[in-house]
């Protein structure tokens, strides 16, 4: 049996395929690519081992972080998701430990291909996503258009929306998730001895056995919507005062650096429509609608005329396809739409491009 195991670990084809998958996943974010990757991973445990090793070498070459590991650990198959903890061990900040049983000479033959993969990843993904992890701080990130479900050690679940980042800090007294960017839905496991908090730059949210959505729309604004149970929300600098706002299921609040205010007409279904990859707008500003689409798509929409920014629209859209919105706006008599491969500019007819 040991001979068979050694033979599997010396499989050069699997090693090459793993390196090529690492390269492809950094540049191809299509559903077809992810489906093919799923199928390849499930073919053999050797593929999982080889991919993690390829990623570890790449991480050491350019300090490539968890991005590709997140893609692997986000796969729906439970045997793959279970690799999350061991995958995390492949990314120490200061030194890399060779996984037990893996021979150092296997690392050297992969370096030319993995250098290419790592360099392309650094450009394609962006350094803000690739910031090194602090030791002992589990961190998760999603790319533009991607979503990920993470099961934490206590049984709680984080569902990260597109372009989002979160850090998890658990100790014996409390559980804290720091939402650094973007949006997440939290399903909290009950633990009376350790309260569960979600923090942003502007808000502190305490869960009281619940499911709730947190959207960090900017450094100074956070939206909280409660699906089940109860939460307490407060501005970050007032989190330890009696002024915390209590939200029940079906309620929402807008939290700034100074205030936490309940939404007058809450719509929790709209707040979490992103789980079905939908965007729902009711009398929303065109500039805000464009900003939401930009979170999910590489093609960025820009509203160049101030009057158009404040124009209000309603509708239900596919988050991954801004075309219906663009075509609707194009039909407006006073509007010009200019589209390139990477951007869409919307302006009032006759106003000319900015700085023209």
ZADO-1210 file (C-alpha; in nm, 4 decimals, padded with zeros to 6 digits):
<atoms>
<atom x="00.0000" y="00.0000" z="00.0000" code="UNK" pos="1"/>
<atom x="00.2834" y="00.2417" z="00.0812" code="UNK" pos="2"/>
<atom x="00.4276" y="00.1823" z="-00.2657" code="UNK" pos="3"/>
<atom x="00.0960" y="00.2821" z="-00.4228" code="UNK" pos="4"/>
<atom x="00.0801" y="00.5968" z="-00.2102" code="UNK" pos="5"/>
<atom x="00.4350" y="00.6967" z="-00.3088" code="UNK" pos="6"/>
<atom x="00.3507" y="00.6399" z="-00.6730" code="UNK" pos="7"/>
<atom x="00.0469" y="00.8647" z="-00.6507" code="UNK" pos="8"/>
<atom x="00.2550" y="01.1405" z="-00.4955" code="UNK" pos="9"/>
<atom x="00.5036" y="01.1215" z="-00.7804" code="UNK" pos="10"/>
<atom x="00.2347" y="01.1730" z="-01.0445" code="UNK" pos="11"/>
<atom x="00.3841" y="01.4397" z="-01.2766" code="UNK" pos="12"/>
<atom x="00.0659" y="01.4743" z="-01.4824" code="UNK" pos="13"/>
<atom x="-00.1458" y="01.5648" z="-01.1790" code="UNK" pos="14"/>
<atom x="00.1186" y="01.8131" z="-01.0658" code="UNK" pos="15"/>
<atom x="00.1216" y="01.9838" z="-01.4056" code="UNK" pos="16"/>
<atom x="-00.2582" y="01.9907" z="-01.4237" code="UNK" pos="17"/>
<atom x="-00.2754" y="02.1462" z="-01.0746" code="UNK" pos="18"/>
<atom x="-00.0342" y="02.4211" z="-01.1734" code="UNK" pos="19"/>
<atom x="-00.2324" y="02.4927" z="-01.4876" code="UNK" pos="20"/>
<atom x="-00.5574" y="02.5066" z="-01.2889" code="UNK" pos="21"/>
<atom x="-00.3982" y="02.7588" z="-01.0533" code="UNK" pos="22"/>
<atom x="-00.3072" y="02.9720" z="-01.3542" code="UNK" pos="23"/>
<atom x="-00.6511" y="02.9390" z="-01.5145" code="UNK" pos="24"/>
<atom x="-00.8485" y="03.0182" z="-01.1982" code="UNK" pos="25"/>
<atom x="-00.6725" y="03.3530" z="-01.1599" code="UNK" pos="26"/>
<atom x="-00.7913" y="03.4733" z="-01.5003" code="UNK" pos="27"/>
<atom x="-01.1085" y="03.2787" z="-01.5826" code="UNK" pos="28"/>
<atom x="-01.3985" y="03.3390" z="-01.3416" code="UNK" pos="29"/>
<atom x="-01.6715" y="03.1894" z="-01.5591" code="UNK" pos="30"/>
<atom x="-01.9209" y="02.9325" z="-01.4339" code="UNK" pos="31"/>
<atom x="-01.7891" y="02.6871" z="-01.6923" code="UNK" pos="32"/>
<atom x="-01.4383" y="02.7139" z="-01.5544" code="UNK" pos="33"/>
<atom x="-01.5569" y="02.6527" z="-01.1981" code="UNK" pos="34"/>
<atom x="-01.7681" y="02.3555" z="-01.3086" code="UNK" pos="35"/>
<atom x="-01.4716" y="02.1999" z="-01.4877" code="UNK" pos="36"/>
<atom x="-01.2532" y="02.2619" z="-01.1825" code="UNK" pos="37"/>
<atom x="-01.5119" y="02.0885" z="-00.9610" code="UNK" pos="38"/>
<atom x="-01.5054" y="01.7842" z="-01.1876" code="UNK" pos="39"/>
<atom x="-01.1259" y="01.7710" z="-01.1922" code="UNK" pos="40"/>
<atom x="-01.1017" y="01.7957" z="-00.8112" code="UNK" pos="41"/>
<atom x="-01.3511" y="01.5132" z="-00.7606" code="UNK" pos="42"/>
<atom x="-01.1639" y="01.2774" z="-00.9923" code="UNK" pos="43"/>
<atom x="-00.8974" y="01.1933" z="-00.7335" code="UNK" pos="44"/>
<atom x="-00.7702" y="01.2909" z="-00.3863" code="UNK" pos="45"/>
<atom x="-00.4347" y="01.3351" z="-00.5575" code="UNK" pos="46"/>
<atom x="-00.5776" y="01.6328" z="-00.7453" code="UNK" pos="47"/>
<atom x="-00.6708" y="01.8033" z="-00.4175" code="UNK" pos="48"/>
<atom x="-00.3253" y="01.7408" z="-00.2719" code="UNK" pos="49"/>
<atom x="-00.1506" y="01.8604" z="-00.5876" code="UNK" pos="50"/>
<atom x="-00.3598" y="02.1767" z="-00.6141" code="UNK" pos="51"/>
<atom x="-00.2930" y="02.2742" z="-00.2524" code="UNK" pos="52"/>
<atom x="00.0778" y="02.2105" z="-00.2982" code="UNK" pos="53"/>
<atom x="00.0836" y="02.4135" z="-00.6213" code="UNK" pos="54"/>
<atom x="-00.0886" y="02.6975" z="-00.4432" code="UNK" pos="55"/>
<atom x="00.1521" y="02.6790" z="-00.1504" code="UNK" pos="56"/>
<atom x="00.4519" y="02.7109" z="-00.3806" code="UNK" pos="57"/>
<atom x="00.2872" y="03.0013" z="-00.5601" code="UNK" pos="58"/>
<atom x="00.2145" y="03.1699" z="-00.2271" code="UNK" pos="59"/>
<atom x="00.5786" y="03.1493" z="-00.1285" code="UNK" pos="60"/>
<atom x="00.6925" y="03.2877" z="-00.4639" code="UNK" pos="61"/>
<atom x="00.4917" y="03.6092" z="-00.4494" code="UNK" pos="62"/>
<atom x="00.3125" y="03.5777" z="-00.1162" code="UNK" pos="63"/>
<atom x="-00.0026" y="03.4851" z="-00.3036" code="UNK" pos="64"/>
<atom x="-00.2668" y="03.4596" z="-00.0335" code="UNK" pos="65"/>
<atom x="-00.5895" y="03.2580" z="-00.0021" code="UNK" pos="66"/>
<atom x="-00.7674" y="03.3521" z="-00.3219" code="UNK" pos="67"/>
<atom x="-00.7250" y="03.0253" z="-00.5079" code="UNK" pos="68"/>
<atom x="-00.7585" y="02.8268" z="-00.1842" code="UNK" pos="69"/>
<atom x="-01.0920" y="03.0010" z="-00.1292" code="UNK" pos="70"/>
<atom x="-01.1996" y="02.8865" z="-00.4755" code="UNK" pos="71"/>
<atom x="-01.1141" y="02.5286" z="-00.3804" code="UNK" pos="72"/>
<atom x="-01.2691" y="02.5440" z="-00.0332" code="UNK" pos="73"/>
<atom x="-01.5858" y="02.7066" z="-00.1679" code="UNK" pos="74"/>
<atom x="-01.6647" y="02.3985" z="-00.3791" code="UNK" pos="75"/>
<atom x="-01.9962" y="02.2434" z="-00.2862" code="UNK" pos="76"/>
<atom x="-01.8602" y="01.8945" z="-00.2216" code="UNK" pos="77"/>
<atom x="-01.8240" y="01.8468" z="00.1559" code="UNK" pos="78"/>
<atom x="-01.4986" y="01.6530" z="00.1274" code="UNK" pos="79"/>
<atom x="-01.3414" y="01.9526" z="-00.0419" code="UNK" pos="80"/>
<atom x="-01.4897" y="02.2117" z="00.1935" code="UNK" pos="81"/>
<atom x="-01.3439" y="02.0147" z="00.4836" code="UNK" pos="82"/>
<atom x="-00.9952" y="02.1040" z="00.3581" code="UNK" pos="83"/>
<atom x="-01.0370" y="02.4639" z="00.4737" code="UNK" pos="84"/>
<atom x="-00.8376" y="02.4289" z="00.7944" code="UNK" pos="85"/>
<atom x="-00.5464" y="02.2334" z="00.6471" code="UNK" pos="86"/>
<atom x="-00.5363" y="02.4623" z="00.3430" code="UNK" pos="87"/>
<atom x="-00.5020" y="02.7602" z="00.5726" code="UNK" pos="88"/>
<atom x="-00.1888" y="02.6056" z="00.7236" code="UNK" pos="89"/>
<atom x="-00.0159" y="02.6341" z="00.3877" code="UNK" pos="90"/>
<atom x="-00.0005" y="03.0124" z="00.4213" code="UNK" pos="91"/>
<atom x="00.2098" y="03.1169" z="00.7234" code="UNK" pos="92"/>
<atom x="00.3215" y="03.4782" z="00.7041" code="UNK" pos="93"/>
<atom x="00.6902" y="03.4479" z="00.7787" code="UNK" pos="94"/>
<atom x="00.7892" y="03.0951" z="00.6775" code="UNK" pos="95"/>
<atom x="00.6504" y="02.8094" z="00.4788" code="UNK" pos="96"/>
<atom x="00.6314" y="02.4594" z="00.6178" code="UNK" pos="97"/>
<atom x="00.6480" y="02.1731" z="00.3699" code="UNK" pos="98"/>
<atom x="00.3409" y="01.9488" z="00.4245" code="UNK" pos="99"/>
<atom x="00.4363" y="01.6167" z="00.5757" code="UNK" pos="100"/>
<atom x="00.5346" y="01.3503" z="00.3236" code="UNK" pos="101"/>
<atom x="00.5856" y="01.5889" z="00.0325" code="UNK" pos="102"/>
<atom x="00.9364" y="01.5782" z="-00.1095" code="UNK" pos="103"/>
<atom x="01.1135" y="01.9137" z="-00.1612" code="UNK" pos="104"/>
<atom x="01.2375" y="01.8184" z="-00.5096" code="UNK" pos="105"/>
<atom x="00.8758" y="01.8117" z="-00.6287" code="UNK" pos="106"/>
<atom x="00.8535" y="02.1841" z="-00.5578" code="UNK" pos="107"/>
<atom x="01.1434" y="02.2837" z="-00.7820" code="UNK" pos="108"/>
<atom x="01.0079" y="02.1505" z="-01.1106" code="UNK" pos="109"/>
<atom x="00.6935" y="02.3608" z="-01.0787" code="UNK" pos="110"/>
<atom x="00.8574" y="02.6972" z="-01.0238" code="UNK" pos="111"/>
<atom x="00.8637" y="02.8268" z="-01.3865" code="UNK" pos="112"/>
<atom x="00.4927" y="02.7621" z="-01.4460" code="UNK" pos="113"/>
<atom x="00.3931" y="02.8763" z="-01.0978" code="UNK" pos="114"/>
<atom x="00.5910" y="03.1990" z="-01.1295" code="UNK" pos="115"/>
<atom x="00.3759" y="03.2772" z="-01.4330" code="UNK" pos="116"/>
<atom x="00.0593" y="03.1837" z="-01.2462" code="UNK" pos="117"/>
<atom x="00.1505" y="03.3893" z="-00.9429" code="UNK" pos="118"/>
<atom x="00.2471" y="03.6983" z="-01.1416" code="UNK" pos="119"/>
<atom x="-00.0710" y="03.6877" z="-01.3488" code="UNK" pos="120"/>
<atom x="-00.2741" y="03.6438" z="-01.0309" code="UNK" pos="121"/>
<atom x="-00.1106" y="03.9481" z="-00.8739" code="UNK" pos="122"/>
<atom x="-00.2165" y="04.1608" z="-01.1686" code="UNK" pos="123"/>
<atom x="-00.5582" y="04.0080" z="-01.2323" code="UNK" pos="124"/>
<atom x="-00.6804" y="03.9946" z="-00.8724" code="UNK" pos="125"/>
<atom x="-00.5233" y="04.3046" z="-00.7226" code="UNK" pos="126"/>
<atom x="-00.2915" y="04.3395" z="-00.4262" code="UNK" pos="127"/>
<atom x="-00.5669" y="04.4527" z="-00.1872" code="UNK" pos="128"/>
<atom x="-00.7127" y="04.1002" z="-00.2078" code="UNK" pos="129"/>
<atom x="-00.3707" y="03.9401" z="-00.1677" code="UNK" pos="130"/>
<atom x="-00.2643" y="04.1076" z="00.1564" code="UNK" pos="131"/>
<atom x="-00.0807" y="03.8510" z="00.3754" code="UNK" pos="132"/>
<atom x="-00.2771" y="03.6967" z="00.6569" code="UNK" pos="133"/>
<atom x="-00.1837" y="03.7789" z="01.0109" code="UNK" pos="134"/>
<atom x="-00.0811" y="03.4639" z="01.2002" code="UNK" pos="135"/>
<atom x="-00.3839" y="03.2981" z="01.3580" code="UNK" pos="136"/>
<atom x="-00.6343" y="03.5265" z="01.1823" code="UNK" pos="137"/>
<atom x="-00.8581" y="03.3359" z="00.9400" code="UNK" pos="138"/>
<atom x="-00.9438" y="03.5666" z="00.6516" code="UNK" pos="139"/>
<atom x="-01.1759" y="03.5219" z="00.3558" code="UNK" pos="140"/>
<atom x="-01.2260" y="03.7149" z="00.0325" code="UNK" pos="141"/>
<atom x="-01.4387" y="03.6998" z="-00.2802" code="UNK" pos="142"/>
<atom x="-01.3586" y="03.8363" z="-00.6241" code="UNK" pos="143"/>
<atom x="-01.5839" y="04.0508" z="-00.8411" code="UNK" pos="144"/>
<atom x="-01.9007" y="03.8522" z="-00.9123" code="UNK" pos="145"/>
<atom x="-01.8081" y="03.5650" z="-00.6788" code="UNK" pos="146"/>
<atom x="-01.9880" y="03.4446" z="-00.3670" code="UNK" pos="147"/>
<atom x="-01.8725" y="03.2042" z="-00.0979" code="UNK" pos="148"/>
<atom x="-02.0194" y="03.0171" z="00.1984" code="UNK" pos="149"/>
<atom x="-01.7886" y="02.9598" z="00.4977" code="UNK" pos="150"/>
<atom x="-01.8690" y="02.7388" z="00.7945" code="UNK" pos="151"/>
<atom x="-01.6874" y="02.8616" z="01.1053" code="UNK" pos="152"/>
<atom x="-01.5461" y="02.6494" z="01.3861" code="UNK" pos="153"/>
<atom x="-01.8473" y="02.7201" z="01.6112" code="UNK" pos="154"/>
<atom x="-02.0980" y="02.6082" z="01.3487" code="UNK" pos="155"/>
<atom x="-02.1937" y="02.9598" z="01.2390" code="UNK" pos="156"/>
<atom x="-02.2036" y="03.0303" z="00.8655" code="UNK" pos="157"/>
<atom x="-02.0899" y="03.3359" z="00.6709" code="UNK" pos="158"/>
<atom x="-02.2154" y="03.3842" z="00.3171" code="UNK" pos="159"/>
<atom x="-01.9874" y="03.6393" z="00.1513" code="UNK" pos="160"/>
<atom x="-02.1260" y="03.8419" z="-00.1363" code="UNK" pos="161"/>
<atom x="-01.9231" y="03.9756" z="-00.4295" code="UNK" pos="162"/>
<atom x="-01.6056" y="04.1797" z="-00.3695" code="UNK" pos="163"/>
<atom x="-01.6096" y="04.1207" z="00.0045" code="UNK" pos="164"/>
<atom x="-01.3482" y="04.0557" z="00.2739" code="UNK" pos="165"/>
<atom x="-01.3830" y="03.9379" z="00.6325" code="UNK" pos="166"/>
<atom x="-01.1581" y="03.8419" z="00.9228" code="UNK" pos="167"/>
<atom x="-01.2597" y="03.6025" z="01.2008" code="UNK" pos="168"/>
<atom x="-01.1388" y="03.6530" z="01.5587" code="UNK" pos="169"/>
<atom x="-01.2595" y="03.3875" z="01.8035" code="UNK" pos="170"/>
<atom x="-01.1410" y="03.3457" z="02.1626" code="UNK" pos="171"/>
<atom x="-01.2795" y="03.1992" z="02.4852" code="UNK" pos="172"/>
<atom x="-01.4846" y="03.5108" z="02.5668" code="UNK" pos="173"/>
<atom x="-01.6304" y="03.6303" z="02.2367" code="UNK" pos="174"/>
<atom x="-01.6674" y="03.5687" z="01.8642" code="UNK" pos="175"/>
<atom x="-01.5941" y="03.8618" z="01.6341" code="UNK" pos="176"/>
<atom x="-01.6126" y="03.8861" z="01.2556" code="UNK" pos="177"/>
<atom x="-01.4679" y="04.2014" z="01.1080" code="UNK" pos="178"/>
<atom x="-01.6283" y="04.2876" z="00.7734" code="UNK" pos="179"/>
<atom x="-01.3511" y="04.4780" z="00.5970" code="UNK" pos="180"/>
<atom x="-01.5294" y="04.5239" z="00.2674" code="UNK" pos="181"/>
<atom x="-01.8567" y="04.4383" z="00.0987" code="UNK" pos="182"/>
<atom x="-02.1489" y="04.2341" z="00.2273" code="UNK" pos="183"/>
<atom x="-02.2257" y="03.9132" z="00.4136" code="UNK" pos="184"/>
<atom x="-02.5170" y="03.7142" z="00.5508" code="UNK" pos="185"/>
<atom x="-02.4575" y="03.5632" z="00.8953" code="UNK" pos="186"/>
<atom x="-02.6298" y="03.2584" z="01.0422" code="UNK" pos="187"/>
<atom x="-02.5157" y="03.2454" z="01.4027" code="UNK" pos="188"/>
<atom x="-02.4816" y="02.9303" z="01.6130" code="UNK" pos="189"/>
<atom x="-02.5992" y="02.9763" z="01.9710" code="UNK" pos="190"/>
<atom x="-02.3280" y="02.9993" z="02.2371" code="UNK" pos="191"/>
<atom x="-02.4395" y="03.1760" z="02.5546" code="UNK" pos="192"/>
<atom x="-02.0842" y="03.1922" z="02.6870" code="UNK" pos="193"/>
<atom x="-01.9431" y="03.3698" z="02.3803" code="UNK" pos="194"/>
<atom x="-02.1428" y="03.6556" z="02.2250" code="UNK" pos="195"/>
<atom x="-02.1166" y="03.6978" z="01.8473" code="UNK" pos="196"/>
<atom x="-02.0280" y="04.0398" z="01.7022" code="UNK" pos="197"/>
<atom x="-01.9908" y="04.1736" z="01.3484" code="UNK" pos="198"/>
<atom x="-01.7982" y="04.4985" z="01.3192" code="UNK" pos="199"/>
<atom x="-01.7289" y="04.7462" z="01.0411" code="UNK" pos="200"/>
<atom x="-01.5574" y="05.0845" z="01.0501" code="UNK" pos="201"/>
<atom x="-01.8879" y="05.2471" z="01.1439" code="UNK" pos="202"/>
<atom x="-02.0960" y="04.9787" z="01.3165" code="UNK" pos="203"/>
<atom x="-02.0997" y="04.7117" z="01.5818" code="UNK" pos="204"/>
<atom x="-02.3666" y="04.4408" z="01.5540" code="UNK" pos="205"/>
<atom x="-02.4355" y="04.1931" z="01.8337" code="UNK" pos="206"/>
<atom x="-02.6309" y="03.8806" z="01.7431" code="UNK" pos="207"/>
<atom x="-02.8771" y="03.7278" z="01.9839" code="UNK" pos="208"/>
<atom x="-02.9179" y="03.3919" z="01.8058" code="UNK" pos="209"/>
<atom x="-03.0160" y="03.5037" z="01.4609" code="UNK" pos="210"/>
<atom x="-02.9698" y="03.5426" z="01.0864" code="UNK" pos="211"/>
<atom x="-02.8874" y="03.8872" z="00.9535" code="UNK" pos="212"/>
<atom x="-02.7293" y="04.0699" z="00.6607" code="UNK" pos="213"/>
<atom x="-02.4568" y="04.3344" z="00.6910" code="UNK" pos="214"/>
<atom x="-02.3602" y="04.5589" z="00.3991" code="UNK" pos="215"/>
<atom x="-02.0607" y="04.7865" z="00.4448" code="UNK" pos="216"/>
<atom x="-02.1543" y="05.0299" z="00.1671" code="UNK" pos="217"/>
<atom x="-01.8725" y="05.2688" z="00.2598" code="UNK" pos="218"/>
<atom x="-01.6277" y="05.3357" z="00.5421" code="UNK" pos="219"/>
<atom x="-01.8897" y="05.5495" z="00.7161" code="UNK" pos="220"/>
<atom x="-02.2130" y="05.3667" z="00.6275" code="UNK" pos="221"/>
<atom x="-02.3372" y="05.0175" z="00.7169" code="UNK" pos="222"/>
<atom x="-02.6794" y="04.8646" z="00.6500" code="UNK" pos="223"/>
<atom x="-02.8130" y="04.5846" z="00.8708" code="UNK" pos="224"/>
<atom x="-03.1196" y="04.3722" z="00.7875" code="UNK" pos="225"/>
<atom x="-03.2540" y="04.1004" z="01.0194" code="UNK" pos="226"/>
<atom x="-03.4095" y="03.7848" z="00.8743" code="UNK" pos="227"/>
<atom x="-03.4529" y="03.5887" z="01.1975" code="UNK" pos="228"/>
<atom x="-03.4106" y="03.6583" z="01.5676" code="UNK" pos="229"/>
<atom x="-03.2817" y="03.9813" z="01.7172" code="UNK" pos="230"/>
<atom x="-02.9678" y="04.1940" z="01.6891" code="UNK" pos="231"/>
<atom x="-02.8381" y="04.5017" z="01.8648" code="UNK" pos="232"/>
<atom x="-02.6668" y="04.7653" z="01.6494" code="UNK" pos="233"/>
<atom x="-02.4716" y="05.0735" z="01.7475" code="UNK" pos="234"/>
<atom x="-02.2206" y="05.3139" z="01.5960" code="UNK" pos="235"/>
<atom x="-01.8737" y="05.1706" z="01.6441" code="UNK" pos="236"/>
<atom x="-01.7684" y="05.4372" z="01.8960" code="UNK" pos="237"/>
<atom x="-02.0897" y="05.3872" z="02.0979" code="UNK" pos="238"/>
<atom x="-02.1001" y="05.0082" z="02.1064" code="UNK" pos="239"/>
<atom x="-02.0524" y="04.9917" z="02.4844" code="UNK" pos="240"/>
<atom x="-02.3276" y="05.2446" z="02.5690" code="UNK" pos="241"/>
<atom x="-02.6942" y="05.1732" z="02.6497" code="UNK" pos="242"/>
<atom x="-02.7886" y="05.3492" z="02.3230" code="UNK" pos="243"/>
<atom x="-02.7708" y="05.0302" z="02.1145" code="UNK" pos="244"/>
<atom x="-03.0630" y="04.9933" z="01.8751" code="UNK" pos="245"/>
<atom x="-03.2623" y="04.6693" z="01.8905" code="UNK" pos="246"/>
<atom x="-03.3719" y="04.5172" z="01.5587" code="UNK" pos="247"/>
<atom x="-03.6261" y="04.2365" z="01.5282" code="UNK" pos="248"/>
<atom x="-03.6856" y="04.0051" z="01.2332" code="UNK" pos="249"/>
<atom x="-03.8019" y="04.2014" z="00.9291" code="UNK" pos="250"/>
<atom x="-03.6379" y="04.5257" z="01.0408" code="UNK" pos="251"/>
<atom x="-03.3446" y="04.7173" z="00.8937" code="UNK" pos="252"/>
<atom x="-03.1177" y="04.9964" z="01.0110" code="UNK" pos="253"/>
<atom x="-02.8690" y="05.2379" z="00.8615" code="UNK" pos="254"/>
<atom x="-02.5626" y="05.2875" z="01.0829" code="UNK" pos="255"/>
<atom x="-02.3143" y="05.5737" z="01.0486" code="UNK" pos="256"/>
<atom x="-02.0273" y="05.6848" z="01.2680" code="UNK" pos="257"/>
<atom x="-02.2692" y="05.8860" z="01.4802" code="UNK" pos="258"/>
<atom x="-02.6144" y="05.7292" z="01.4518" code="UNK" pos="259"/>
<atom x="-02.8078" y="05.4056" z="01.4140" code="UNK" pos="260"/>
<atom x="-03.1524" y="05.4645" z="01.2627" code="UNK" pos="261"/>
<atom x="-03.4240" y="05.2144" z="01.1721" code="UNK" pos="262"/>
<atom x="-03.5303" y="05.2122" z="00.8081" code="UNK" pos="263"/>
<atom x="-03.8793" y="05.3584" z="00.7743" code="UNK" pos="264"/>
<atom x="-03.9930" y="05.1084" z="00.5081" code="UNK" pos="265"/>
<atom x="-03.7775" y="04.7972" z="00.5538" code="UNK" pos="266"/>
<atom x="-03.7568" y="04.5350" z="00.2791" code="UNK" pos="267"/>
<atom x="-03.5466" y="04.2431" z="00.3995" code="UNK" pos="268"/>
<atom x="-03.6198" y="04.0380" z="00.0866" code="UNK" pos="269"/>
<atom x="-03.4630" y="04.3125" z="-00.1226" code="UNK" pos="270"/>
<atom x="-03.1634" y="04.3294" z="00.1099" code="UNK" pos="271"/>
<atom x="-03.0797" y="03.9609" z="00.0603" code="UNK" pos="272"/>
<atom x="-03.1902" y="03.9219" z="-00.3029" code="UNK" pos="273"/>
<atom x="-02.8192" y="03.8929" z="-00.3851" code="UNK" pos="274"/>
<atom x="-02.8364" y="03.5288" z="-00.2745" code="UNK" pos="275"/>
<atom x="-03.0380" y="03.4649" z="-00.5929" code="UNK" pos="276"/>
<atom x="-02.8036" y="03.7031" z="-00.7773" code="UNK" pos="277"/>
<atom x="-03.0777" y="03.9618" z="-00.8135" code="UNK" pos="278"/>
<atom x="-03.0724" y="04.3374" z="-00.7632" code="UNK" pos="279"/>
<atom x="-03.4027" y="04.4960" z="-00.6594" code="UNK" pos="280"/>
<atom x="-03.4449" y="04.8730" z="-00.6741" code="UNK" pos="281"/>
<atom x="-03.7415" y="05.0835" z="-00.5672" code="UNK" pos="282"/>
<atom x="-03.7205" y="05.4520" z="-00.6559" code="UNK" pos="283"/>
<atom x="-03.3399" y="05.4332" z="-00.6379" code="UNK" pos="284"/>
<atom x="-03.0936" y="05.6913" z="-00.7719" code="UNK" pos="285"/>
<atom x="-02.9316" y="05.5954" z="-01.1027" code="UNK" pos="286"/>
<atom x="-02.5865" y="05.6570" z="-00.9555" code="UNK" pos="287"/>
<atom x="-02.6614" y="05.4141" z="-00.6713" code="UNK" pos="288"/>
<atom x="-02.7969" y="05.1563" z="-00.9159" code="UNK" pos="289"/>
<atom x="-02.4798" y="05.1839" z="-01.1237" code="UNK" pos="290"/>
<atom x="-02.2670" y="05.1403" z="-00.8115" code="UNK" pos="291"/>
<atom x="-02.4505" y="04.8184" z="-00.7232" code="UNK" pos="292"/>
<atom x="-02.3995" y="04.6719" z="-01.0713" code="UNK" pos="293"/>
<atom x="-02.0317" y="04.7667" z="-01.0532" code="UNK" pos="294"/>
<atom x="-01.9891" y="04.5406" z="-00.7499" code="UNK" pos="295"/>
<atom x="-02.0793" y="04.2350" z="-00.9590" code="UNK" pos="296"/>
<atom x="-01.9313" y="04.3097" z="-01.3005" code="UNK" pos="297"/>
<atom x="-01.5973" y="04.3829" z="-01.4639" code="UNK" pos="298"/>
<atom x="-01.7643" y="04.6324" z="-01.6985" code="UNK" pos="299"/>
<atom x="-01.8049" y="04.9469" z="-01.4889" code="UNK" pos="300"/>
<atom x="-02.0965" y="05.1894" z="-01.5325" code="UNK" pos="301"/>
<atom x="-02.0231" y="05.5600" z="-01.4909" code="UNK" pos="302"/>
<atom x="-02.2926" y="05.8305" z="-01.4700" code="UNK" pos="303"/>
<atom x="-02.1234" y="06.1491" z="-01.5860" code="UNK" pos="304"/>
<atom x="-02.4042" y="06.4045" z="-01.5583" code="UNK" pos="305"/>
<atom x="-02.5170" y="06.5275" z="-01.2167" code="UNK" pos="306"/>
<atom x="-02.8817" y="06.5491" z="-01.3181" code="UNK" pos="307"/>
<atom x="-02.8781" y="06.1858" z="-01.4285" code="UNK" pos="308"/>
<atom x="-02.7167" y="06.0701" z="-01.1061" code="UNK" pos="309"/>
<atom x="-03.0282" y="06.1753" z="-00.9149" code="UNK" pos="310"/>
<atom x="-03.2777" y="06.0310" z="-01.1644" code="UNK" pos="311"/>
<atom x="-03.4792" y="05.7587" z="-00.9939" code="UNK" pos="312"/>
<atom x="-03.5677" y="05.4159" z="-01.1296" code="UNK" pos="313"/>
<atom x="-03.7300" y="05.0940" z="-01.0076" code="UNK" pos="314"/>
<atom x="-03.6857" y="04.7385" z="-01.1266" code="UNK" pos="315"/>
<atom x="-03.5574" y="04.3847" z="-01.0718" code="UNK" pos="316"/>
<atom x="-03.2352" y="04.2910" z="-01.2519" code="UNK" pos="317"/>
<atom x="-02.9932" y="04.0029" z="-01.2918" code="UNK" pos="318"/>
<atom x="-02.6850" y="04.1159" z="-01.0983" code="UNK" pos="319"/>
<atom x="-02.4540" y="03.9634" z="-01.3590" code="UNK" pos="320"/>
<atom x="-02.6123" y="04.1336" z="-01.6600" code="UNK" pos="321"/>
<atom x="-02.6388" y="04.5138" z="-01.6693" code="UNK" pos="322"/>
<atom x="-02.7510" y="04.5078" z="-02.0342" code="UNK" pos="323"/>
<atom x="-03.1277" y="04.5545" z="-01.9643" code="UNK" pos="324"/>
<atom x="-03.0520" y="04.8592" z="-01.7508" code="UNK" pos="325"/>
<atom x="-02.8182" y="05.0050" z="-02.0124" code="UNK" pos="326"/>
<atom x="-03.0685" y="04.9479" z="-02.2934" code="UNK" pos="327"/>
<atom x="-03.3485" y="05.1072" z="-02.0907" code="UNK" pos="328"/>
<atom x="-03.1402" y="05.4160" z="-02.0186" code="UNK" pos="329"/>
<atom x="-03.0354" y="05.4327" z="-02.3821" code="UNK" pos="330"/>
<atom x="-03.4018" y="05.4806" z="-02.4806" code="UNK" pos="331"/>
<atom x="-03.4368" y="05.7988" z="-02.2767" code="UNK" pos="332"/>
<atom x="-03.4606" y="06.0958" z="-02.5106" code="UNK" pos="333"/>
<atom x="-03.2030" y="06.3134" z="-02.3369" code="UNK" pos="334"/>
<atom x="-02.9424" y="06.0451" z="-02.2665" code="UNK" pos="335"/>
<atom x="-02.6305" y="05.9277" z="-02.4521" code="UNK" pos="336"/>
<atom x="-02.4710" y="05.5914" z="-02.3684" code="UNK" pos="337"/>
<atom x="-02.1126" y="05.5210" z="-02.4728" code="UNK" pos="338"/>
<atom x="-01.9894" y="05.1639" z="-02.4234" code="UNK" pos="339"/>
<atom x="-01.6446" y="05.0068" z="-02.4456" code="UNK" pos="340"/>
<atom x="-01.5165" y="04.6617" z="-02.3507" code="UNK" pos="341"/>
<atom x="-01.4532" y="04.7751" z="-01.9918" code="UNK" pos="342"/>
<atom x="-01.6896" y="05.0663" z="-01.9226" code="UNK" pos="343"/>
<atom x="-02.0258" y="05.2269" z="-01.9885" code="UNK" pos="344"/>
<atom x="-02.0558" y="05.6066" z="-01.9734" code="UNK" pos="345"/>
<atom x="-02.4021" y="05.7614" z="-01.9324" code="UNK" pos="346"/>
<atom x="-02.4476" y="06.1354" z="-01.9811" code="UNK" pos="347"/>
<atom x="-02.7008" y="06.3979" z="-02.0849" code="UNK" pos="348"/>
<atom x="-02.7098" y="06.4488" z="-02.4604" code="UNK" pos="349"/>
<atom x="-02.4980" y="06.7451" z="-02.5627" code="UNK" pos="350"/>
<atom x="-02.3116" y="06.7707" z="-02.2319" code="UNK" pos="351"/>
<atom x="-01.9919" y="06.6067" z="-02.3617" code="UNK" pos="352"/>
<atom x="-01.7605" y="06.3737" z="-02.1692" code="UNK" pos="353"/>
<atom x="-01.6141" y="06.4913" z="-01.8377" code="UNK" pos="354"/>
<atom x="-01.3144" y="06.7287" z="-01.8636" code="UNK" pos="355"/>
<atom x="-01.3918" y="06.7841" z="-02.2289" code="UNK" pos="356"/>
</atoms>
